[in-house]
Amino acid sequence: MKLRTITAEHAARFSRHLREQERSPGTVEKYTRDVQALATWLNGAPATHESVAAWRDGLLERGYAPVTVNSMVAAVNRFFIALGW
């Protein structure tokens, strides 16, 4: 399994991908912000199933509403698909 680290270039490429898919500016901003939130939380560690699940659980423990957490996870999943991860 190849370990992948989220970089600023990955986030920028994802943002460009969303614009090419004609997503609304609000969607592009929100999805990019969510991916950057995960990258900040990972602090250079690889993005794995386990680390993303820990991030999700941490958001819930910090009091984020489940619907908000689900939308953030959906954005991250879209990011992984867009980058072929």
C-alpha positions in Angstrom: 0.0 0.0 0.0 1.4 3.4 -1.0 1.3 6.0 1.8 0.0 9.4 0.7 0.5 12.7 2.3 -1.8 15.6 1.5 0.2 18.6 0.2 -0.8 22.2 -0.7 -0.4 21.2 -4.3 -2.8 18.3 -3.9 -5.4 20.7 -2.4 -4.8 23.2 -5.3 -5.2 20.4 -7.9 -8.4 19.3 -6.2 -9.7 22.9 -6.2 -8.9 23.2 -10.0 -10.7 19.8 -10.6 -13.8 21.0 -8.8 -13.8 24.2 -10.9 -13.4 22.2 -14.1 -16.4 20.1 -13.0 -18.3 23.4 -12.8 -18.9 23.2 -9.1 -20.2 26.3 -7.4 -17.7 28.7 -5.8 -19.1 27.8 -2.4 -18.7 24.1 -3.0 -15.1 24.6 -4.2 -14.3 26.7 -1.1 -16.0 24.3 1.4 -14.5 21.1 -0.1 -11.0 22.7 -0.3 -11.3 24.0 3.3 -12.3 20.5 4.5 -9.4 18.9 2.8 -7.0 21.5 4.3 -8.5 20.9 7.7 -7.7 17.2 7.4 -4.2 18.0 6.1 -3.6 20.4 9.1 -4.8 17.7 11.5 -2.5 15.1 9.9 0.4 17.5 10.2 2.4 15.7 7.5 1.4 12.1 8.5 0.0 9.9 5.7 -3.7 9.9 5.0 -4.9 6.4 5.8 -8.3 4.9 6.4 -7.4 4.8 10.1 -6.1 8.4 10.3 -9.2 9.8 8.5 -11.4 7.8 10.8 -9.5 9.2 13.8 -10.0 12.8 12.4 -13.7 12.1 11.9 -14.0 10.8 15.5 -12.1 13.8 16.8 -14.5 16.2 15.1 -17.4 14.5 16.8 -15.7 14.5 20.2 -15.1 18.3 19.7 -18.8 18.8 19.3 -19.2 19.1 15.6 -22.7 18.0 14.5 -22.9 14.6 12.8 -24.3 16.2 9.6 -21.3 18.6 9.5 -18.8 15.8 10.0 -20.5 13.7 7.3 -20.2 16.6 4.8 -16.6 17.0 5.7 -15.9 13.3 5.2 -17.8 13.5 1.9 -15.5 16.3 0.7 -12.4 14.3 1.7 -13.8 11.2 -0.1 -14.3 13.3 -3.2 -10.7 14.5 -2.9 -9.4 10.9 -2.7 -11.5 9.9 -5.8 -10.4 13.0 -7.8 -6.7 12.3 -7.1 -7.1 8.6 -7.8 -6.3 7.6 -4.3 
